[in-house]
Amino acid sequence: MTLSYGNRIRYYRFQQGALAVATVGYTNVIDDHGAAGDGATDDSAAFAAANATGKVIYVPGNRTYNLGAGTFSFSAPGMFGDGSGSSILAWTGLTSTEVAMRIDPTTSPFLQNIKLKSTDGNGIGIGDSGASALDFKMFDVALDGFNYGFWCDDLENAIFVQCQFINNTTGAFTDSTAEWLQVNFLGCQFQSNTTGVELGGICDNVVFDNCSFGTNTNGFVITANTQLRRGVHHRNNIYVGNTTADFVVNGAYHLSLIEGCKFFSNSPTNGLNVSPSSGGASDVVVRMCDFKGTYSTDVLLGANTTTCEVDRNAGGVTSDVTDSISVTDNGQNNVVNY
């Protein structure tokens, strides 16, 4: 079955939520467990009781649920609300290293139509350090005000659809020990973070499709310790209003596609900056992108960059992007310009 982008989203959301509810049923945190949802009363006991039923948890909307200062250990098959702007889970007093919601990595759960909000701590963590999670899914989930909005060491076959990562230090994060395999971000928003996304460790076919990176200090960052197998791919994304960097690669960058993206920021020096400090970059294709920001260089391919292709991009008002590619590798590059 071939679905359009919008229909893909509706299909994923319907399939996941309906299947889980039909299989195990759901429980209501207000009607069944006495949550107040007034933003002041501590509702952590009600959420713990709902979680213990083993059913999908329903969080009614137009309410804010106070989860206090502790970690909510989530092991239910799923949780859904009435929208990320309506069903709000709020934490206060988390330490900088505490996690608001720690998810059991063995349950393959989904989260849908809720917001997690705080002014400190970390948003969603899957398992403890070194834990591996399979088939995790988030739909219309907002992570607002955390140090790390989302982190997981090892993640496989995960999907994030129309999620919002806003006002965090880092929206989505992996460190040097992590391994992400077949992870997809569809229609997600990374806005007003210090860094929208920071990837480290091993990344194998990680895709950002129709996402926006706006008004961050750094939009998207690959760190110096990253290892790529089948690449990190960007399709049809928008980078706008980021102040220091739109898209910067500091580590190894291989077998990756950047296609149909729009770079519209005015402060960063470079639109796409592939200047690895270690590991080099090779077999990277940049095509059919639009560079309309006021960059000194639209595409910068730095040292240790080989066999990269820059194809059919649009530059500023007066010149094609290929006119302002900077290649600094003493003749070791193989950059194809069309």
Buried (B, 14 or more C-beta within 10 A) or exposed (E): EEEEEEEBBEEBBEEBBEEBBEEBEBBBBBEBBEBBBEEEEBBBEBBBBBBEBEBBBBBBBEBBBBBBBBBBEBBBBBBBBBBBBBBBBBBEEBEEEBBBBBBBBEBBBBBBBBBBBBEBBBBBBBBEEEBBBBBBBBBBBBBBBBBBBBBBBBBBBBBBBBBBBBBBBBBBBBBEEBBBBBBBBBBBBBBBBBBBBBBBBBBBBBBBBBBBBBBBBBBBBBBBBBBBBBBBBBBBBBBBBBBBBBBBBBBBBBBBBBBBBBBBBEBBEBBBBBBBBEBBBBBBBBBBBBBBBEBEBBBBBBBBBBBBBBBBBBBBEEEBBBEBBBBEBEEEBEBEBE
